[in-house]
Amino acid sequence: DSVYLDEGAHKYVLIRASARTGPPKYLVRSKRGADYHRDAARPCQEELHMHGLRAEVLGGGRIDFSVSQKRIKIYGFSYGFPWREGAGH
């Protein structure tokens, strides 16, 4: 799925997934309990890497998703994009 959100207010990331050929696919992921944006990105990155795909986190922020209210609110941002090797994020 291109978008996977845990319900509630959480950190989210935008990931560009790409193979050696063909156009990239853009994915949005949020994860309940993620202390850092890298925690929201990690499960998706690991799955993409297992399938031989490249995963690049382009940005992130906070997202508040409510199924019952049919509402998605996107706000805030995360420092440090693009991520650099060795940075804490």
C-alpha positions as CSV (number, residue, x, y, z in Angstrom):
1,D,0.0,0.0,0.0
2,S,1.2,3.5,-0.8
3,V,-0.2,4.9,2.5
4,Y,-0.2,3.1,5.9
5,L,-1.2,5.2,8.9
6,D,-1.7,4.1,12.5
7,E,-4.8,5.9,13.9
8,G,-4.1,8.8,16.2
9,A,-1.4,11.5,16.3
10,H,2.1,10.2,15.4
11,K,5.3,10.9,13.5
12,Y,5.2,10.1,9.8
13,V,7.7,9.9,7.0
14,L,7.6,10.2,3.2
15,I,9.7,7.5,1.6
16,R,10.8,7.2,-2.1
17,A,11.0,3.5,-3.0
18,S,12.9,2.6,-6.2
19,A,14.2,-0.4,-8.1
20,R,17.0,-0.4,-10.6
21,T,14.5,0.3,-13.4
22,G,11.1,2.0,-13.6
23,P,9.7,5.0,-11.9
24,P,9.9,5.4,-8.1
25,K,6.9,4.9,-5.8
26,Y,6.2,7.3,-2.9
27,L,5.1,5.9,0.4
28,V,3.7,7.5,3.5
29,R,4.1,5.7,6.9
30,S,3.2,6.5,10.4
31,K,3.8,4.4,13.5
32,R,2.1,4.5,16.9
33,G,4.8,4.9,19.6
34,A,7.6,6.0,17.3
35,D,9.8,8.2,19.4
36,Y,11.8,9.4,16.3
37,H,11.0,9.6,12.6
38,R,13.5,6.9,12.0
39,D,11.3,4.6,14.1
40,A,8.4,5.3,11.9
41,A,10.5,4.6,8.8
42,R,12.5,1.6,9.8
43,P,9.9,-1.2,9.3
44,C,9.1,-0.1,5.8
45,Q,12.8,0.5,4.9
46,E,13.7,-3.1,6.2
47,E,10.8,-4.6,4.1
48,L,11.8,-2.7,1.0
49,H,15.5,-3.7,1.4
50,M,14.5,-7.4,1.8
51,H,12.9,-7.1,-1.7
52,G,16.0,-5.5,-3.2
53,L,14.5,-2.0,-3.3
54,R,16.1,1.2,-2.3
55,A,14.3,3.3,0.3
56,E,15.1,7.0,0.7
57,V,13.3,9.0,3.5
58,L,12.5,12.4,1.9
59,G,10.9,14.1,4.9
60,G,8.4,13.8,7.7
61,G,6.4,15.6,10.4
62,R,3.4,14.7,12.4
63,I,0.0,13.4,11.2
64,D,-3.3,13.0,13.1
65,F,-5.5,10.4,11.6
66,S,-9.0,9.6,12.7
67,V,-11.2,7.0,10.9
68,S,-14.3,7.8,12.9
69,Q,-14.0,11.5,12.1
70,K,-12.8,10.9,8.6
71,R,-10.0,13.4,9.2
72,I,-6.3,13.6,8.4
73,K,-4.3,16.6,9.7
74,I,-0.7,16.9,8.6
75,Y,1.5,19.4,10.5
76,G,5.0,20.0,11.7
77,F,8.3,18.8,10.3
78,S,11.4,16.9,11.2
79,Y,14.9,18.4,11.2
80,G,17.7,16.8,9.4
81,F,16.4,15.7,6.0
82,P,17.9,14.3,4.0
83,W,19.3,11.9,6.6
84,R,23.0,11.6,6.8
85,E,25.0,8.5,7.9
86,G,25.8,8.7,11.6
87,A,23.2,11.4,12.4
88,G,20.9,10.5,15.3
89,H,17.5,11.4,13.8
